[in-house]
Amino acid sequence: MNLTFYGSAKEVTGSLILVKTNKYKFLVDCGFFQGDDNDYYRNKKDFDFNVKDIDFVLLTHAHIDHCGRLPLMIKNGYKNKIYSTQATKDIVNYILLDAVLVMQNNWKHFRRPAFYTQDEVFKTMDRFETHPYYQTFSPKNDIFITFKNAGHILGASILEINVNEDNQTHKLVFTGDVGNTLTTIIKPTDFINGCDTLVIESTYGNKTHKGVDRRKNDLYNVIHKTVKSGGSVLIPAFSIERTEEILYDLNDLINADKLQNIPIYLDSPLSKNILTVYKKHTDLFNDVAIKKIKQGDDIFNFPDFTIIEDTIQSLKVINDRQPKVILAGSGMLTGGRIINYLPIYLTQKNNTIIFISYQAKNTIGEKLLQGRKTIMIEGKKIKAKCNVTQISAYSSHADKRKLHSFVKNIKHPSPKTIFINHGDVDQSSGFKQELTKHSKAKLIIPDPGKNYSI
């Protein structure tokens, strides 16, 4: 059996792994490459394999760096199935349609042709077959797959794959993205009993999230301080999980009478759509969230909260000088409506921008966190005078403690080989160094495009 990694930790963030057995070829994820100046050209490039030879695709979850290139497979002639949970499929539909809008906007501004069309997204969705957690299915003879809960975003899966060949069973586990501790809304990460080969993410493989248990209070303190000074709070947030968790905490703070009479806006068409998916799949919520809902608490809605419906309403909010809280995409300031706020809100000293998400290298978000005072936004220089802060405990990714705990709990058997993937080089290498102290497995940070026999 062979594994080939594309967009590995040594090159650029993006998930696409080709698995070859004696009989079959299948993909685990098929995402956009992100975090590199050349990512447009990487994503535009033809696949290094014939998509018509792929027997099936397994999708761990709906983030664009895991699903963004699926319509390119359809465009190039892929006719077989894509397997995921139902919640993942529901989110992917909105994510890919939003990607088309972003690409159309890039064509207008930069004359960069779109990779695929809305029609090709619809054709992609037709290829999906969904399965619930813990229900084993067999896409091909001698291959058996079970989705486990990754605790990362709604519907995200850890893949347990048993391959029977040469009179032996080899168990592979692909974590996708492992969720953070103390998940606010969805159920916590499932641990795995055992495997032969593990492919694990390393987004925060060398970092510890601080203040997970006090992040709601940290959020309150920043908002309270900023509003008291007459400023507004800008929160760049990914539409999946981060937006929902912030709304959940804001709802708690308002219920506790800590935040009162402060306008709160959600300015993201994608987030609005994703909220409908979350409300559809409350069975995937944890016990605390379900209890609140049963008691009549609308956990995603509260007084003084407004979902902005159109760009006209958005412009009114942008030009309104009263203190307020704004959640808008994208989480890395790489696009979305939040870009429209930056030229005004970054230049005002009493405003605060709170980063709650991972910021890839060379993004506007990363540059602000590094302390840059001059930022280029759509070709214009903007002076950053506002307060810049980060609450990393809102990350939906596990930190190094959680990742170590995940590996440590795989015992029957312990993995013989561990591929450390999907993270910046410093994170993956730091994680590898720590794992050498506790694991006897062969540890590999894969090279992009290289075949590994297991």
Secondary structure, DSSP 8 states (H G I E B T S, - for coil): -EEEEES-TTT-B--EEEEE-SS-EEEE-----BSSTTHHHHHHS--SS-GGG--EEE-----HHHHTTHHHHHHTT--SEEEE-HHHHHHHHHHHHHHHHHHHHHHHHH----S--HHHHHHHHHTEEE--TT--EEEETTEEEEEEE-SSSTT-EEEEEEEEETTEEEEEEE-SS---SS-SSB---------SEEEEE-TTTT-----GGGHHHHHHHHHHHHHHTT--EEEE--TTTHHHHHHHHHHHHHHTTSS-S--EEEE-HHHHHHHHHHHHTGGGB-HHHHHHHHTT--TT--TTEEE--SHHHHHHHHT--S--EEEES-TTSSSSTHHHHHHHHTT-TT-EEEE-S---TTSHHHHHHTT-SEEEETTEEEE--SEEEE-GGG-SS--HHHHHHHHHT--TT--SEEEEESS-HHHHHHHHHHHTTT--SEEE---TT-EEE-
